[in-house]
């Protein structure tokens, strides 16, 4: 019954940028009496787009005081299943009923399907980034260190341009000057997803930072201190770190309907899952038209707006108001 769905309110699964702003927007749109719940394994919102920076252990914010301020309940748990017919989000600790659900379960890095991929560092999670930072602290003590970054997209470019400064932070001023940085990608261009417009500025920055580009090559094997290319060449390094792109986190596969190559749910203009009318999808889990025929990128800039619209529409739909179309400024 509709009254039960109202009482169950809006549940947001995921505590990243999209999930946090979905919960806040649902509260703003739904009024003070509509229950709003955010579910996430931990109460910290990790500043994931900045994990290429120094001191990654500091890059998280406790959401609970902010959620308390606007009257959003926080539940520390993991979403493990979904019953669309019964309007229930399955958690590790049990079921949570919902009137409307916002799936904001984010993305995970895609490790390349090659031997040894699990041995390379990444900065996909805060824990991963902290592990890599510890390795950089050791690299900073080497007289002529080297780091290989596999993946020349958003994250790979940002990370490559930050590495010298990070060695300085760890006390390795001389090592930073001597550092060999190798950026590897199978594409013939850096940051191919950004298009040609910003490429000259990116290339100039990489040149200034003395980043060695190995483009148009395929990785055949990875090891903790080397990368083997498809032609048989092996490039040695003190650390190998992956920045090999994103896919929707596995929970998105539980949402009925069509998904794109990255596992994202293809949503309508209101960010609703077409085959599950009580479910809205946002952030890196959503393949959403930005309003001009382009799909949203898996980036925090898009997740902020996606979250606001999904949360607002979930609440509007539940209380019988018209929905707003998503468009990316």
N, C-alpha and C positions, 0 to 999 in steps of 0.2 A: 504493500500500500504506500501511496505517496507520503502519508504522514510519517511512516517508518523511515523512508528515505530522507526526509527532512531531518528527522531526529538523528540519523546517522551522519548527516552533514557531508562535508567535503574532506576527503582523505588525500593527502599528497604523499606519494612514495618517492623519496629521494631528497637529500639535503644539500644539493649543490646550488649553483646560482639559480637555475630554473626552478627547482623545488622551493627554495626559500621565497623567491618572489611570487611564485604561484600561491603559497600559503598567505602571504601578506595581502596580495590582490584579492584573494577569495574573502578574506576578512573585510576588506574595504568594501567590496561589492555586495557581500552577503549580509552585512549588518552585524550587530552585536550578538544576536541570539543564535545564529547558525553555527553549529559546531564545526570547527576547523582543526584538523589533526595533521601533523607532519611526522612521517615515519622515516628514520634513518638509523643505520647501525651505530653512528656516533654523533654527538651533538655539535661537533665542529664543522663549520663550512671551510673547506680547504681552498685556498687561493690557487687552484690547480694551474691556471694559465701562467702563473709566476714561478712555478717550481723549477724553472731553468736558472733562477737567481741564486745568489749566496744565501746562506742561513735558511734553508727550506723548513727547518723545524719551527720557525716562527710564523710560517705562512698559513695560519688557520685562525678562525674566529669562533668563539662559543656563541651559537645561535640562541641559546635558551633565554638570556635576558631580553633579547630583541623580540623573540616569540612571545614571552610573557607580557611584554609591553603592549602587544596588540591582541592578546587573548587567543593565541594559537597553542594548542596542546602538543607537546613533543613526546613521541614514543621511541625509545631506543630499541630498535629491532630491525630485522632484515626481511624484506619482502621475498618470499620463496614460491608463491603460487597465486593464482587468480581464478575465482569462480564468478564469471560474468553473470550467469543466470541468478545466482543467489546474492549478488552484490557484496562479495566478500573478498578482501585481500588476505591471503594466507601469509602469516608471519611465522618466524621460527618458533615463537612462543604461543601461537594460536591464531584464530581468525579474527579479523577486524572488519565489521560491516561498514559499508559506505553508501551514501546517496549518490555521490559523484566521486570518481577517482581521477586524480591527475598522476599520470606516470611520468616521473622525472628522474629516472634511474641512471641517466648519464651514459657515459661511454667508457671504453677500455682501449688501451693501445693494442694494435694488431701486431703481434710478434711475427716476423717472417717465417714461412714454413720451410726452414732450412735447418740442418743439423747444428746443434750448439746454440740455437737462438735463446734458450733459457739461461745461458751463462752470461749474457751481456747485461750491462746495467740499463736502467731506464729512469725516467723521471715521471712515470705515469701516475704514481700515487705519492703522497707525502713520505711514506716509509721508503719507497724506492728512491726518491730524491735525496733523502737523508743518507741512505747507503752510498749513493754515488758521490755525495759531498764528502763523505769519509774517505772515499778512494781518491778524490781530488786533493785532499789534505796530504795524503801520502805521495801523490804525484808531484806536489809542490816541492818536495824534498829532493827530487831527481835533478841532475844537472842539465839534462836535455830531454825533457819529457815529451810524450806524444799522446794525443787523444783522437780516436776516430768516432765521428758522429755519423750514424747510418740513418739517412732520411733527411732530405733537404726541403721539407715543408715548413709551415709556421714554426713549429717547436724546434726543429733541427737548426734552422737559421738563427733563431734567438739564442739557443744554447751555444752554438759555435761562436757567436759574437760576444758572449759573456765569459768564455773560458779563461782568457788571460787575466781579466780582472779578478776572477774567482781564485786563481792561484796566488795573486797578490794578497787577497784577503787571508789566505792560509799561510802567509809569510814567505811565499816563494817568488819574490820580485825578480830575481835572476832567472828562475825557472819559467816564469811567465814570458819573459822576453825570448827565451829559447824555445818555447812551446811550439810543437808542430801540431796543427789542427787540420784534420782531413775530414772533409764532408762528402759523403758517398750517397749517390742516388741513382736509381735506374732511369730516371727522366733525364732528358738532355738539357733541361733548364732548372734553375733553382726556383723553389716555391711555385710550381706549375699551377696550383689551384688559385693563385692570386692573379693570374693573367699577366699580360705584357706590360701594363701600365706602370706598376711600381718596380719592375725588374731592374731598371738601371740604377735606382737608388740602393736596392738590395745588393746588386753586384758590386757597386762602389764600396759599400760598407764591408763586404766580405774581402775585397781587395785590400782595403785599408787595414783590416785585422789580420792580413796574411793567412787567410784560410785557403788551404789547398783543396780544389774541387776535383772530385772524381765522379763525373756525371756520365750517364748512359752506360752504366756498368751494373751487372747483376751479382748479388752476393750468393755464393754457393755454400759457405760454411762460416760459422762464427765460433770464436773461442774467447776466453776472458781477455786475452792480450793479442788478438789478431783477427783479421777478416780475410777470408779466402774468396777471391772473385771467380766468376764463372770461367774465365780464360786460364785459370790456374795460378795467377799471381796471388801471393800472400802479402798483406800489408800488416806489419807489426805495430803494436802500440802499448802504452802503459794502461790504457783503459779503452773499452769499447762501449758506447752508449747508444741505445736505440731511440729513434724518434720516428717511428714507421707508420704513423697514421692511426686513425681511430675507427672503431666500430661501436655500434650501440651495445650497451651492457646486455648480458643474456636475458634479463627479465623482459625486455621489450618483445622478445619472441612469443611471450605468453599472451600478448594482446592480439585478438583476432584481426584478420585482414591482411592486406598486402604490405610487404616490407621492401625496402630498397636494398641495394647491394651491400650497404653498410649495416643492415639489420634494423634500420629505423622504420617506424610505423608511418605509412603514407596517410597523412591526416587531411581533413577538409580545411576550408578557409577559416573555420572557427577553432581549429586544432583538436577536433573531435575524431576519434577512431570511427570511420564510417560503418564498420560492422559491429561496433560495440557502443551504442549511443550514450551510455552512462560513463564512458571513459574518455578523458582528454589526455593528450600526450604532448610533452614539451621538452625543451632543451635538446641535448644530444640524442635523445631517443626518438625525436620527431623529424620526419622528412616533410617539411612545410614550405609551401610557396611563399616567398617573402612579399608577394604582392605584384611582382613584375615578371613572373615566369621563372625566376631563379629559386633553387632550393636553399634554405637556410644552411649556413655553415655550422659545423660542430665547433663553436667558439663561444666564449662567455659573452661577447658583445651581442650575439644573437640570442643566447639563452636568457639574458635579462628580459628582453622584450617578449620572447616566447613564454617565459614563466608568467609574466604579468597578464598576458592575454588568456593563457590557459586557466589560470586561477580565477580570473574575473568571470570567464565564461562558465566554468564549472559551477560557481555560485549562482550566476544569473540563471543558468539552465535549471538549477534545483528550485529556485524561488519563482520561476515562471516569467523571467524577464527576457527580452530579446538579446541575442548574442552580438558580439562585436567581431569584426573580421581582423585577422592578424595581418599586419603589414610591418615591414622592417624599415625604420628611418634610415 
